[in-house]
């Protein structure tokens, strides 16, 4: 069971759907297939699980999402990054 450690120090149970919702918002009205989004989410989850840590910093997840979106769609990357950085 993964736990996400937020910037405030708060801990929450990892929620795969939260990543999916964030990425889906970023790619909304973009020429990105739903299958590509699912594959990206799966890759991120696999990377997180392969770290072997039970606690994951939220900023690490955000960086992984940005990295994946940059490869997937530049506009979606910019959308996500502008919200994430603020």
N, C-alpha and C positions, 0 to 999 in steps of 0.2 A: 504494500500500500504506500503510494507516494504522497508526501505532504509538501505543499507549496508554502514557502516562507516569503511573505510580502515585505516590501521595503520598510514598513512600519514595525516589522517583527511578528506580525500576526501570522498564525498558521492556519491553513485550510487544507482540506482533502483535495487531492488533484482531481480536476474535472476535465476530461477529454472534450466534452461538449462545449466548454468555454472557449477552448482553442478553435474548435470548429466554427462557433458563432463569430468569433473575432475575424477569422480568415474569410468567412462567408460575407461579412459586412464589407471587408476591404475589396473583395472581388465583385461585389454587386454591380450589375450592369457592365461587366467587363467580359471579354470573350474567353472566359476560363470555364472549362468543363467541371461539373460537380465531381467527377471521378478524379480529376487532378487535385482538387481540394482534399478529397478523402485520402489520397496517396500522400499528400504533404502532411496531413495530420498524423497519419500512421507512422511516417518517417520520424516526425518529432517525438511521438510517444515512444517509439522504439529506441531512439537516442537517449531519451530521459531514463528509460528502464535499464538500458545498457550501462549507464553510469554507475549503477550499483549503490546508489545513495537512496536513503529513505526520505531525505529532505532536499528539496530543490529550490533554489532562489528564483523568485518570479522574474527577475531581470534576465536570467539565463533562458527561460522559456520565451520571453519577448524577443531576445536576440535570435533564437532559433527560428521563430516565426518570421522575423524580418528577413533573415537569410533565405528562407524558403520562398517567401513572396518575391524577393528580388529576382530569383531564378524564374518564377512563374509569370509575373506581370509587373512591370515597372510602376504603373499607376496604382495598382493595389499596394505595392510596397510603400509608395509615398503616402498613400492614405493611412495605412497602418502606422507607419513611422511617425507621422505628424501627430497622431493621437497618442501613441505610445510614449513618445519623447516628452509630451506635455503632461 
